[in-house]
Amino acid sequence: MIYSTLDQILGAIQAAVGSEVKELGSYSGQFEEGGEWNPLFPAVFASIVKAEPIIETDTIIIGFSITANIYVGIKNNISSNRAFLDNILNIMDGFGISFPTSVPGVVKFSTEAVFLHGYFFGIDVYRIEVNIIKQL
């Protein structure tokens, strides 16, 4: 369930932005100090940080509340990269995201917060926290 949700998020972003994104994948510390990665920008990475069961009555799990982080790295001196960030924020805000109908269960997708994760050597990195409610 966690990896299928991550694949859904990445697939929705890829479908929405197409070739605008130069690198897209699972987040594994690329934007952390000492992170090993050959950067291409704009870049988008995603990770699932929490999945909690939604319980009905005492023992029946009816779904999950999933928190994910979307990391967006852009060159801060290139206007098209800034426009790309705006586009990603619009997608995450529900204006353009769609999950495949073959993957049932997504009930709600919402952006909870946007943070400046860090900046270095002309690169700004934003972390978008999203919440997904999935029914079983």
C-alpha positions in Angstrom: 0.0 0.0 0.0 2.8 2.5 0.8 4.7 1.9 -2.4 1.6 1.9 -4.5 0.6 5.2 -3.0 4.1 6.6 -3.7 3.9 5.3 -7.3 0.5 7.0 -7.6 1.9 10.4 -6.5 4.9 10.2 -8.8 2.7 9.0 -11.7 0.2 11.9 -11.2 3.1 14.4 -11.2 4.7 12.9 -14.3 1.3 13.0 -16.1 0.7 16.6 -15.2 4.2 18.1 -15.9 5.6 15.7 -18.5 9.0 16.5 -19.7 9.2 19.7 -17.6 10.6 17.7 -14.7 14.2 16.6 -15.3 14.3 14.1 -12.5 11.5 12.4 -10.7 11.6 9.6 -8.2 11.6 8.3 -4.6 13.2 10.6 -2.0 16.3 9.1 -0.5 18.1 12.1 1.0 19.1 13.8 -2.2 18.6 17.2 -0.7 20.4 16.5 2.6 23.9 17.5 3.5 26.2 14.8 2.0 23.4 13.4 -0.2 24.9 11.7 -3.2 23.1 12.6 -6.4 24.0 14.0 -9.8 21.5 16.9 -9.9 19.2 17.9 -12.8 16.6 20.6 -12.3 13.8 21.0 -11.8 13.7 17.8 -9.7 10.8 16.2 -7.8 11.1 13.5 -5.2 8.4 11.9 -2.9 8.4 9.9 0.2 5.8 8.4 2.5 6.5 9.5 6.1 3.4 8.1 7.9 0.6 5.7 7.4 -2.0 5.4 10.1 -5.0 3.0 10.0 -8.5 4.5 10.1 -10.5 2.2 12.4 -14.2 1.7 12.5 -15.6 0.4 15.8 -12.9 -1.4 17.8 -11.1 -3.6 15.3 -12.1 -3.1 11.7 -9.6 -1.1 9.6 -11.5 0.7 6.9 -8.7 2.7 5.4 -5.5 4.7 6.0 -4.4 8.3 6.5 -1.1 8.7 4.7 1.3 11.6 5.0 3.7 12.2 2.2 6.4 14.7 1.5 7.0 16.0 -2.0 10.5 17.7 -2.4 10.9 20.1 -5.3 14.3 21.4 -6.2 14.6 24.4 -8.5 17.3 26.8 -9.7 16.2 30.0 -8.1 17.5 32.3 -10.8 15.5 30.7 -13.7 12.0 32.0 -14.1 10.8 28.8 -15.8 11.9 26.8 -12.7 9.9 29.2 -10.4 6.9 28.7 -12.7 7.4 25.0 -12.4 7.2 25.2 -8.6 3.9 27.1 -8.9 2.6 24.4 -11.3 3.6 21.7 -8.8 1.8 23.6 -6.0 -1.3 23.9 -8.1 -1.2 20.1 -8.9 -0.7 19.3 -5.2 -3.5 21.6 -4.3 -5.9 19.4 -6.2 -6.2 21.5 -9.4 -4.5 18.9 -11.6 -3.9 15.7 -9.7 -5.7 12.6 -10.7 -5.2 9.1 -9.6 -5.8 6.2 -12.1 -9.2 4.7 -11.7 -7.6 1.3 -11.8 -6.2 2.1 -8.3 -9.3 2.3 -6.1 -9.6 3.9 -2.7 -8.3 7.5 -2.8 -10.9 9.5 -1.1 -9.2 12.7 -0.3 -5.9 14.4 -1.3 -4.9 17.7 0.4 -1.9 19.9 0.7 -1.2 20.5 4.4 1.8 22.8 4.3 4.7 24.1 2.2 8.1 24.6 3.7 11.4 25.9 2.5 13.5 22.8 3.1 16.8 24.5 2.3 18.9 26.3 -0.3 22.4 26.0 -1.6 24.4 27.1 -4.6 21.5 28.8 -6.4 19.1 26.0 -5.7 15.9 26.3 -3.6 14.3 23.1 -2.2 10.7 23.1 -1.0 8.9 20.4 0.9 5.2 20.0 0.3 3.4 18.0 2.9 0.3 16.2 1.7 -2.3 14.0 3.3 -4.1 11.2 1.5 -7.1 9.3 2.8 -7.4 5.8 1.2 -10.3 3.4 1.8 -9.8 -0.3 1.7 
